[in-house]
Amino acid sequence: MGIYRTPYERFGRLSYEMWRAARVVIDTGIHRYGRSRGKAITYLADHRAFTS
């Protein structure tokens, strides 16, 4: 489709896909396994593309 033309656009797409994948893990952990909100926040902080 040619939507992502530059490396920066591709990086943005991949970063968003990483965020979505982490959300699936977090949501499953919270709702199925009863994990805490704190663990979810820590997991997301450890698995994101940007540090700030």
C-alpha positions in Angstrom: 0.0 0.0 0.0 3.0 2.3 0.4 1.7 4.0 3.6 5.1 3.9 5.4 7.7 5.4 3.2 10.5 6.5 5.5 12.4 4.5 8.1 10.9 6.8 10.8 7.4 6.0 9.7 8.2 2.3 9.7 9.7 2.6 13.2 6.5 4.3 14.4 4.4 1.5 13.0 6.6 -1.1 14.7 6.6 0.8 18.0 2.8 0.9 17.9 2.7 -2.9 17.1 4.9 -3.5 20.1 2.6 -1.5 22.3 -0.4 -3.4 21.1 1.3 -6.7 21.7 2.2 -5.7 25.3 -1.4 -4.6 25.9 -2.6 -8.1 25.0 -0.2 -9.6 27.5 -1.1 -7.1 30.2 -4.9 -7.5 29.6 -4.6 -11.3 29.7 -2.5 -11.2 32.8 -4.9 -8.9 34.7 -8.2 -10.5 33.6 -7.2 -14.2 33.5 -4.4 -14.5 36.0 -5.2 -11.7 38.4 -2.0 -9.9 38.1 -1.7 -6.5 39.8 -1.8 -3.1 38.2 1.7 -2.5 39.4 3.0 -5.6 37.5 1.2 -4.4 34.4 2.8 -1.0 34.6 6.3 -2.5 35.2 5.8 -4.9 32.2 4.7 -2.0 29.9 7.7 0.1 31.0 10.1 -2.8 30.3 8.6 -3.5 26.9 8.2 -0.2 25.1 10.3 1.4 22.4 10.8 4.7 24.0 12.2 5.4 27.5 10.4 8.7 28.1 
